[in-house]
Amino acid sequence: MPERRMAVVAVAFASGILAGHYMPLVGCMLVAASIVVVGLLFVPARHRTTFVVVAAVAVCGAMRYAADRAVAPDDISNYCRRVAAMEGTVGSDVGGAADSRRVTFRVSRARFGNGWHSAGGFVMVTMRLPSDQQLPRMEYGDRLRLNVRPYIPYEPTNPGQFSWKDYLARDGIYCCASVRDRSDVKVLSRGNACNPLRMAFATKRRLVQSIYRIHSRDVASVMSGVVLGTYAYLDEDTLEDFTRTGTMHVLAASGYNCLALVLIATPLLRLLRVLPRRRGAVIVALTVFYLLMVGPVPSMLRAAVMAVLVLLAVPLKRVPDYRNLFFVAGFVVLMLSPSDLFDIGFQLSFVAVWGLIAVSPVLEALLERSPLSGVGRRPRYCSGDSGFAGWFRWKARQGWAWFCRELASVSVATTAVSLATAPIVAYYFNYVSLVSMPANLAVAFAVPPVFFDSLLSAITSHIPWCRHWIGGIGTVGTRAMLGAVDYLGSMRYSSLPVQSPGVAAIGGYYIIVYAMSEYARSKFAAR
């Protein structure tokens, strides 16, 4: 499908979701019908079909959002005040300390009134026990009985604050519960050990345990966050440094994780002599399994969809168009979870990739026409480079040229992502990082060894010499990353506090950036 058609479909579907968030479904249908009528009356005949299709796709988006937000009649949130106990299965990974865990509980029946009654829905359960008690071992799929009363989460006390209730509602969770005593939790039965999600979560826990077995606690927390795309393992000071320096994207599972997985798996499959036509299928399976480990966060789901489509393009003898794949991934993510449109992870991920696709080429073209364009060119071997000393000088010039090219590439990508995400960061976090450029440049060169060491820790932790040598590479990279982030983040003027910009200001900013990039693109294309 041509890029523009897929872009129109994805934008129309997202517009329908946005309209469904602010008006009832009937109103969305009336607006769509009005657009169709206007198109049929005043638009040339060759464009009338487009108007009808766009309106239909927008209505589908509104309907999908309405269906996603609808609460089922048997959802436990409808009568949670009467519930005294619940039975169901663990519906998420079980992490945290031995006395403190937070899990998603899938309800199958509840006790209220005269006995047990069938029920549905999910409950976010927080388990915190006294120091002299320990929770029983539980994993995904285990059947539990909880002798607790669920409750509806509260709204924020001040406008503009983070809403835990809305955050859970985007995942279809409308109730919470707290466990304060071990006697309130009883494991009724164990889940199926061959369940793919159970296997993925078990692999995730073993990977984290291997990282902590090799490295110190402060280093292992960062490495676990990088490889799994989460900041749950970081302490508050380190998390604040990453936030102030604008490098939080390092701790978000995204396309880089998929790329690193492909770069690791491809040579291993070659060593195992897997046929080329089967390597793509194996890598697709590994990508899906990694997605199950990390979880269906919008950034990782977007990256996985794009990676799978690129891998499938090779056996189908198609040339992947990354702009087209960008809109296909957005459409797929919103189809699966339309509420993700209002998730900050979804917005930052897609806006950052849009910056890489649309803004980076323009910045590269500007760099090529600048006085710095010849710094990173590959040097040619000349007659003056004869002998060992000449060969060494030639290789040194080659290494310098490679470093300059990589530095320019990272600088361009960092600038493009910073320009694209600045309004969203200012809107949600009320700051603009003034050290984002140097911090991202410092972190970018440290992330590859950290990620590769973290991902291979499950193997290297069992080999003594690998544990020290390869583990040392990850330790050095993490220490360098932490040192740069801590130094830049602790500076007095590392970030500038700002008020949240309005929707009109954000829209105007992106219109200006888009117009400038298109103007520069057309100017360079004309030359």
C-alpha positions as CSV (number, residue, x, y, z in Angstrom):
1,M,0.0,0.0,0.0
2,P,1.4,3.4,-0.8
3,E,2.7,5.4,2.1
4,R,0.2,8.2,1.9
5,R,-2.8,5.9,1.8
6,M,-1.5,4.0,4.9
7,A,-0.8,7.4,6.6
8,V,-4.4,8.5,5.9
9,V,-5.8,5.3,7.3
10,A,-3.7,5.4,10.5
11,V,-4.4,9.2,11.1
12,A,-8.1,8.7,10.4
13,F,-8.3,5.8,12.9
14,A,-6.4,7.8,15.5
15,S,-8.7,10.8,14.9
16,G,-11.8,8.6,15.5
17,I,-10.3,7.4,18.8
18,L,-9.5,11.0,19.8
19,A,-13.1,12.1,18.9
20,G,-14.5,9.1,20.9
21,H,-12.6,10.3,23.9
22,Y,-14.3,13.7,24.0
23,M,-17.8,12.9,22.6
24,P,-20.3,10.0,22.6
25,L,-20.2,7.5,19.8
26,V,-23.5,8.9,18.3
27,G,-21.8,12.3,18.1
28,C,-18.8,10.8,16.3
29,M,-21.1,9.2,13.8
30,L,-23.0,12.4,13.1
31,V,-19.7,14.3,12.5
32,A,-18.5,11.6,10.2
33,A,-21.9,11.7,8.3
34,S,-21.6,15.4,7.9
35,I,-18.1,15.1,6.5
36,V,-19.3,12.5,4.0
37,V,-22.2,14.8,2.9
38,V,-19.9,17.8,2.5
39,G,-17.5,15.6,0.4
40,L,-20.3,14.3,-1.8
41,L,-21.6,17.8,-2.5
42,F,-18.5,20.0,-2.9
43,V,-15.6,17.6,-3.6
44,P,-14.7,16.4,-7.2
45,A,-15.9,13.0,-8.0
46,R,-12.4,11.4,-8.0
47,H,-12.0,12.3,-4.3
48,R,-15.4,11.4,-3.0
49,T,-14.5,7.8,-2.3
50,T,-11.6,9.0,-0.2
51,F,-13.9,11.1,1.9
52,V,-16.2,8.1,2.5
53,V,-13.3,5.8,3.4
54,V,-11.7,8.3,5.8
55,A,-15.0,8.9,7.5
56,A,-15.7,5.1,7.8
57,V,-12.2,4.5,9.2
58,A,-12.7,7.3,11.8
59,V,-16.0,5.8,12.9
60,C,-14.3,2.4,13.2
61,G,-11.7,4.1,15.5
62,A,-14.4,5.6,17.7
63,M,-16.3,2.3,17.9
64,R,-13.1,0.4,18.8
65,Y,-12.3,2.9,21.5
66,A,-15.9,2.7,22.9
67,A,-15.7,-1.1,23.0
68,D,-12.3,-1.0,24.7
69,R,-13.6,1.4,27.4
70,A,-16.8,-0.4,28.0
71,V,-17.0,-2.1,31.4
72,A,-18.5,-5.6,31.2
73,P,-21.7,-6.3,33.3
74,D,-19.9,-9.0,35.3
75,D,-16.8,-6.9,36.0
76,I,-16.0,-6.9,39.7
77,S,-15.8,-3.1,39.8
78,N,-19.6,-3.0,39.5
79,Y,-20.1,-4.5,42.9
80,C,-16.7,-4.4,44.6
81,R,-18.1,-2.8,47.8
82,R,-19.9,-6.1,48.6
83,V,-17.1,-8.5,47.8
84,A,-15.4,-10.2,50.8
85,A,-13.1,-12.6,48.9
86,M,-12.0,-13.4,45.3
87,E,-10.7,-16.3,43.3
88,G,-8.8,-16.2,40.1
89,T,-5.5,-16.5,38.4
90,V,-2.3,-14.3,38.3
91,G,-2.4,-12.4,35.1
92,S,1.0,-10.7,35.1
93,D,4.6,-11.2,36.0
94,V,5.3,-11.5,39.7
95,G,8.2,-9.3,40.7
96,G,9.5,-7.3,43.6
97,A,10.8,-8.3,47.1
98,A,9.7,-11.3,49.1
99,D,7.3,-9.2,51.2
100,S,6.2,-6.6,48.6
101,R,4.7,-7.4,45.2
102,R,2.2,-6.0,42.8
103,V,0.4,-8.3,40.4
104,T,-2.6,-8.2,38.1
105,F,-5.3,-10.6,39.3
106,R,-7.8,-12.0,36.8
107,V,-11.0,-12.6,38.7
108,S,-13.1,-15.7,38.0
109,R,-15.5,-15.6,40.9
110,A,-16.2,-13.5,44.1
111,R,-17.8,-14.1,47.4
112,F,-20.6,-11.8,48.5
113,G,-24.1,-12.1,49.8
114,N,-24.9,-15.8,50.5
115,G,-22.0,-17.4,48.7
116,W,-19.7,-17.5,45.7
117,H,-20.8,-16.0,42.4
118,S,-19.1,-15.9,38.9
119,A,-17.4,-12.7,38.1
120,G,-14.9,-11.2,35.7
121,G,-12.5,-8.3,35.2
122,F,-9.0,-7.6,36.6
123,V,-7.8,-6.2,40.0
124,M,-4.5,-4.6,40.7
125,V,-3.3,-6.3,43.9
126,T,-0.6,-4.8,46.1
127,M,1.0,-7.3,48.5
128,R,2.9,-5.8,51.4
129,L,3.5,-7.9,54.5
130,P,5.1,-7.3,57.9
131,S,8.8,-8.1,58.2
132,D,8.2,-11.4,59.9
133,Q,6.0,-12.8,57.1
134,Q,6.8,-13.9,53.6
135,L,4.5,-14.3,50.6
136,P,4.0,-17.8,49.1
137,R,5.7,-18.5,45.8
138,M,3.5,-17.6,42.9
139,E,3.8,-17.3,39.1
140,Y,1.8,-16.3,36.1
141,G,-1.2,-18.6,35.7
142,D,-1.4,-19.8,39.3
143,R,-4.9,-19.9,40.8
144,L,-5.2,-17.9,44.1
145,R,-7.9,-17.1,46.7
146,L,-7.6,-13.6,48.2
147,N,-9.5,-12.8,51.3
148,V,-9.5,-9.1,50.8
149,R,-12.0,-6.4,49.8
150,P,-11.4,-4.6,46.5
151,Y,-11.9,-0.9,46.1
152,I,-12.1,1.7,43.4
153,P,-8.9,3.8,43.0
154,Y,-9.2,7.4,43.9
155,E,-9.0,10.4,41.6
156,P,-6.0,12.8,42.0
157,T,-6.6,15.5,44.6
158,N,-5.3,18.3,42.4
159,P,-6.0,19.0,38.7
160,G,-3.1,18.0,36.4
161,Q,-1.7,15.4,38.8
162,F,-1.0,11.8,37.7
163,S,-4.2,9.8,37.8
164,W,-3.6,6.2,38.9
165,K,-7.3,5.5,38.2
166,D,-7.0,6.6,34.5
167,Y,-3.7,4.7,34.1
168,L,-5.2,1.4,35.2
169,A,-8.4,2.0,33.2
170,R,-6.3,2.2,30.0
171,D,-5.3,-1.5,30.7
172,G,-8.9,-2.5,31.5
173,I,-8.4,-2.5,35.3
174,Y,-11.0,-0.7,37.4
175,C,-10.3,-2.1,40.9
176,C,-7.5,-2.3,43.4
177,A,-6.9,-4.5,46.5
178,S,-4.3,-4.6,49.2
179,V,-2.9,-7.7,51.0
180,R,-1.5,-7.0,54.5
181,D,-1.3,-10.5,56.0
182,R,-0.1,-13.9,54.6
183,S,-3.2,-15.7,55.7
184,D,-5.2,-13.6,53.1
185,V,-3.4,-15.4,50.2
186,K,-3.9,-19.0,49.4
187,V,-2.5,-20.8,46.3
188,L,-5.2,-23.2,45.1
189,S,-3.3,-24.7,42.1
190,R,-0.3,-24.1,39.9
191,G,-0.5,-22.9,36.3
192,N,0.6,-24.7,33.1
193,A,4.4,-24.7,33.0
194,C,4.3,-24.8,29.1
195,N,2.4,-21.5,28.9
196,P,4.4,-19.1,26.7
197,L,3.8,-16.2,29.0
198,R,4.8,-18.2,32.0
199,M,8.0,-19.3,30.2
200,A,8.8,-15.7,29.1
201,F,8.4,-14.3,32.7
202,A,10.5,-17.1,34.1
203,T,13.2,-16.3,31.5
204,K,13.0,-12.7,32.5
205,R,13.5,-13.4,36.1
206,R,16.5,-15.7,35.4
207,L,18.0,-13.0,33.2
208,V,17.7,-10.4,36.0
209,Q,19.1,-12.9,38.5
210,S,22.1,-13.6,36.2
211,I,22.8,-9.9,35.9
212,Y,22.8,-9.4,39.6
213,R,25.0,-12.4,40.1
214,I,27.7,-10.9,38.0
215,H,27.5,-7.2,38.7
216,S,27.1,-5.0,41.8
217,R,23.7,-3.8,42.7
218,D,23.9,-0.2,41.3
219,V,25.3,-1.5,38.0
220,A,22.9,-4.4,37.7
221,S,19.9,-2.2,38.3
222,V,20.8,0.0,35.2
223,M,21.7,-3.0,33.1
224,S,18.4,-4.7,33.9
225,G,16.6,-1.6,33.0
226,V,18.4,-1.2,29.7
227,V,17.9,-4.8,28.5
228,L,14.3,-5.0,29.7
229,G,13.2,-1.5,29.0
230,T,12.1,-0.5,32.5
231,Y,13.1,1.8,35.3
232,A,11.6,-0.3,38.0
233,Y,15.0,-1.5,39.2
234,L,16.5,2.0,39.6
235,D,16.8,4.0,42.8
236,E,15.2,7.5,43.0
237,D,18.4,9.5,42.6
238,T,19.5,7.6,39.4
239,L,16.0,7.9,38.0
240,E,16.0,11.6,38.6
241,D,19.4,12.0,36.9
242,F,18.1,10.2,33.8
243,T,15.0,12.3,33.8
244,R,16.8,15.7,34.1
245,T,19.2,14.8,31.3
246,G,16.5,13.7,28.9
247,T,17.9,10.1,28.6
248,M,14.9,8.2,29.9
249,H,14.4,6.7,26.4
250,V,17.4,4.5,27.1
251,L,15.3,2.7,29.7
252,A,12.4,2.2,27.2
253,A,12.1,-1.0,25.2
254,S,12.1,0.1,21.6
255,G,13.5,-0.5,18.1
256,Y,17.1,-0.6,19.4
257,N,16.3,-3.6,21.5
258,C,14.9,-5.4,18.5
259,L,18.0,-4.5,16.4
260,A,20.4,-5.7,19.1
261,L,18.4,-9.0,19.3
262,V,18.8,-9.4,15.5
263,L,22.5,-8.6,15.6
264,I,23.1,-11.2,18.3
265,A,20.8,-13.9,16.9
266,T,22.0,-13.7,13.2
267,P,25.6,-14.8,13.7
268,L,24.5,-17.5,16.2
269,L,22.1,-19.0,13.7
270,R,24.9,-18.9,11.1
271,L,27.1,-20.9,13.4
272,L,24.3,-23.4,14.0
273,R,24.0,-23.6,10.2
274,V,20.4,-22.6,10.1
275,L,19.2,-22.2,6.5
276,P,18.9,-18.5,5.4
277,R,15.2,-19.0,4.5
278,R,14.5,-20.2,8.1
279,R,16.5,-17.6,9.9
280,G,13.9,-14.9,9.5
281,A,11.2,-17.2,11.0
282,V,13.5,-18.0,14.0
283,I,14.3,-14.3,14.6
284,V,10.6,-13.4,14.3
285,A,9.9,-16.0,17.0
286,L,12.7,-14.6,19.2
287,T,11.3,-11.1,18.8
288,V,7.8,-12.2,19.8
289,F,9.2,-14.1,22.8
290,Y,11.2,-11.0,23.8
291,L,8.0,-8.9,23.5
292,L,6.3,-11.3,25.9
293,M,9.2,-10.9,28.3
294,V,9.1,-7.1,28.2
295,G,5.4,-6.8,28.0
296,P,3.1,-5.2,25.4
297,V,4.3,-1.6,26.1
298,P,3.5,0.7,23.2
299,S,7.1,1.4,22.3
300,M,8.1,-2.2,22.2
301,L,4.9,-3.3,20.4
302,R,5.6,-0.7,17.7
303,A,9.2,-1.8,17.4
304,A,8.2,-5.5,17.2
305,V,5.6,-4.9,14.5
306,M,8.0,-3.0,12.4
307,A,10.8,-5.6,12.9
308,V,8.5,-8.5,12.0
309,L,7.3,-6.8,8.9
310,V,10.9,-6.0,7.8
311,L,11.9,-9.6,8.4
312,L,8.9,-10.9,6.5
313,A,9.7,-8.6,3.5
314,V,12.8,-10.6,2.6
315,P,11.2,-14.0,1.9
316,L,8.3,-12.1,0.2
317,K,10.8,-10.3,-2.1
318,R,9.6,-6.9,-1.1
319,V,11.6,-3.7,-0.3
320,P,10.5,-2.4,3.2
321,D,9.4,1.3,3.2
322,Y,10.0,2.5,6.7
323,R,7.6,5.4,6.5
324,N,4.8,3.0,5.5
325,L,5.8,0.5,8.2
326,F,5.7,3.4,10.7
327,F,2.0,4.0,10.0
328,V,1.2,0.3,9.8
329,A,2.7,-0.2,13.2
330,G,0.7,2.7,14.6
331,F,-2.5,1.3,13.1
332,V,-1.8,-2.2,14.6
333,V,-1.0,-0.8,18.0
334,L,-4.2,1.3,18.2
335,M,-6.3,-1.6,16.9
336,L,-5.0,-3.8,19.7
337,S,-5.2,-1.1,22.4
338,P,-6.9,2.2,21.3
339,S,-6.3,3.7,24.8
340,D,-2.6,3.7,24.2
341,L,-3.1,6.9,22.1
342,F,-3.2,8.7,25.4
343,D,-0.3,6.9,26.9
344,I,3.0,8.9,27.2
345,G,5.0,5.9,26.1
346,F,3.1,5.6,22.9
347,Q,3.3,9.3,22.1
348,L,7.1,9.6,22.9
349,S,7.9,6.4,20.9
350,F,6.0,7.3,17.8
351,V,7.0,11.0,17.8
352,A,10.7,10.0,18.3
353,V,10.6,7.6,15.4
354,W,8.8,10.2,13.3
355,G,11.7,12.5,14.1
356,L,14.2,9.9,12.9
357,I,12.3,9.3,9.7
358,A,11.3,12.8,8.7
359,V,13.8,15.2,10.4
360,S,17.1,13.2,10.4
361,P,17.5,13.1,6.6
362,V,17.1,16.9,6.5
363,L,19.7,17.4,9.2
364,E,22.1,15.0,7.4
365,A,21.6,16.9,4.2
366,L,22.4,20.2,6.0
367,L,25.5,18.6,7.6
368,E,26.7,17.4,4.2
369,R,26.6,21.0,2.9
370,S,28.3,22.4,5.9
371,P,32.1,23.0,6.3
372,L,32.2,19.9,8.5
373,S,31.1,17.6,5.6
374,G,34.7,16.4,4.8
375,V,35.7,15.5,8.4
376,G,34.4,12.0,8.4
377,R,35.2,10.9,4.8
378,R,37.0,7.6,4.4
379,P,40.7,8.3,3.6
380,R,42.3,6.8,0.5
381,Y,45.4,4.7,0.5
382,C,48.2,6.6,-1.1
383,S,51.8,5.8,-2.1
384,G,53.1,7.8,0.9
385,D,51.6,5.2,3.2
386,S,54.1,2.4,2.4
387,G,55.7,0.4,5.1
388,F,54.4,-0.5,8.5
389,A,54.4,3.1,9.8
390,G,52.5,4.2,6.7
391,W,50.0,1.4,7.1
392,F,49.5,2.3,10.7
393,R,48.9,5.9,9.9
394,W,46.4,5.0,7.2
395,K,44.5,2.7,9.7
396,A,44.5,5.5,12.3
397,R,43.0,7.9,9.8
398,Q,40.4,5.2,8.9
399,G,39.5,4.8,12.6
400,W,39.3,8.6,13.1
401,A,37.0,8.9,10.0
402,W,34.8,6.1,11.3
403,F,34.5,7.7,14.7
404,C,33.6,11.1,13.1
405,R,30.9,9.4,11.0
406,E,29.4,7.6,14.0
407,L,29.6,10.8,16.1
408,A,27.8,12.8,13.3
409,S,25.2,10.0,13.0
410,V,24.5,9.9,16.7
411,S,24.4,13.7,16.9
412,V,21.9,13.9,14.0
413,A,19.7,11.3,15.5
414,T,19.8,12.8,19.0
415,T,19.0,16.3,17.6
416,A,16.1,14.9,15.6
417,V,14.6,13.0,18.5
418,S,15.1,16.0,20.9
419,L,13.3,18.4,18.4
420,A,10.4,15.9,18.0
421,T,9.8,15.0,21.6
422,A,10.5,18.4,23.3
423,P,6.8,19.6,23.4
424,I,5.6,16.3,24.8
425,V,8.3,16.2,27.5
426,A,7.5,19.8,28.5
427,Y,3.8,18.9,28.6
428,Y,4.1,15.9,30.9
429,F,7.2,16.6,32.9
430,N,7.2,20.5,32.9
431,Y,10.9,20.9,32.1
432,V,13.2,21.3,29.1
433,S,16.5,19.5,29.4
434,L,19.5,21.8,28.6
435,V,22.0,19.0,28.6
436,S,20.1,16.5,26.5
437,M,22.5,16.7,23.6
438,P,25.8,15.9,25.4
439,A,24.0,13.4,27.7
440,N,22.6,11.5,24.8
441,L,25.9,11.5,23.0
442,A,27.6,10.1,26.1
443,V,25.0,7.5,26.7
444,A,24.7,6.4,23.1
445,F,28.2,5.0,22.9
446,A,27.8,3.2,26.3
447,V,24.4,1.5,25.6
448,P,25.6,-1.2,23.0
449,P,28.1,-2.9,25.3
450,V,25.7,-2.6,28.3
451,F,22.8,-4.2,26.3
452,F,24.9,-7.0,24.8
453,D,26.5,-7.9,28.1
454,S,23.1,-7.8,29.8
455,L,21.4,-10.0,27.2
456,L,24.2,-12.6,27.3
457,S,24.4,-12.7,31.1
458,A,22.2,-15.7,31.3
459,I,25.0,-17.6,29.5
460,T,28.1,-15.9,30.7
461,S,27.1,-16.1,34.4
462,H,27.7,-19.9,34.2
463,I,31.2,-19.6,32.6
464,P,33.9,-18.3,35.0
465,W,36.2,-16.6,32.5
466,C,33.3,-15.1,30.6
467,R,31.8,-13.8,33.8
468,H,34.8,-11.7,34.6
469,W,35.9,-10.6,31.1
470,I,32.6,-10.0,29.3
471,G,31.0,-8.8,32.5
472,G,33.7,-6.3,32.9
473,I,32.8,-4.7,29.6
474,G,29.3,-4.1,30.8
475,T,30.5,-2.8,34.1
476,V,32.7,-0.2,32.4
477,G,30.0,0.9,30.0
478,T,27.5,1.2,32.9
479,R,29.9,3.1,35.1
480,A,30.6,5.5,32.2
481,M,26.9,6.0,31.6
482,L,26.1,6.6,35.2
483,G,29.1,9.0,35.5
484,A,27.9,11.1,32.6
485,V,24.3,11.1,33.6
486,D,25.1,11.9,37.3
487,Y,27.5,14.7,36.3
488,L,25.2,16.4,33.8
489,G,22.1,15.8,35.8
490,S,23.5,17.3,39.0
491,M,24.4,20.6,37.3
492,R,22.5,23.6,38.5
493,Y,21.0,24.5,35.1
494,S,20.7,21.0,33.7
495,S,17.0,21.5,33.1
496,L,14.7,24.5,32.8
497,P,11.2,24.3,34.5
498,V,8.3,25.3,32.2
499,Q,4.6,25.3,32.2
500,S,2.7,22.7,30.3
501,P,2.1,24.1,26.7
502,G,-1.4,24.1,25.4
503,V,-2.6,21.8,22.7
504,A,-2.6,24.7,20.1
505,A,1.0,25.5,20.9
506,I,2.1,21.9,20.6
507,G,0.2,21.6,17.2
508,G,1.7,24.8,16.0
509,Y,5.2,23.6,16.9
510,Y,4.8,20.4,14.9
511,I,3.3,22.2,12.0
512,I,6.3,24.5,11.9
513,V,8.8,21.7,12.2
514,Y,7.0,19.7,9.4
515,A,6.9,22.8,7.1
516,M,10.6,23.5,7.6
517,S,11.6,19.9,7.0
518,E,9.5,19.6,3.9
519,Y,10.8,22.9,2.6
520,A,14.4,21.8,3.2
521,R,13.7,18.4,1.6
522,S,12.2,20.0,-1.5
523,K,15.1,22.4,-1.8
524,F,17.7,19.7,-1.6
525,A,15.7,17.5,-4.0
526,A,15.6,20.3,-6.5
527,R,19.4,20.5,-6.4
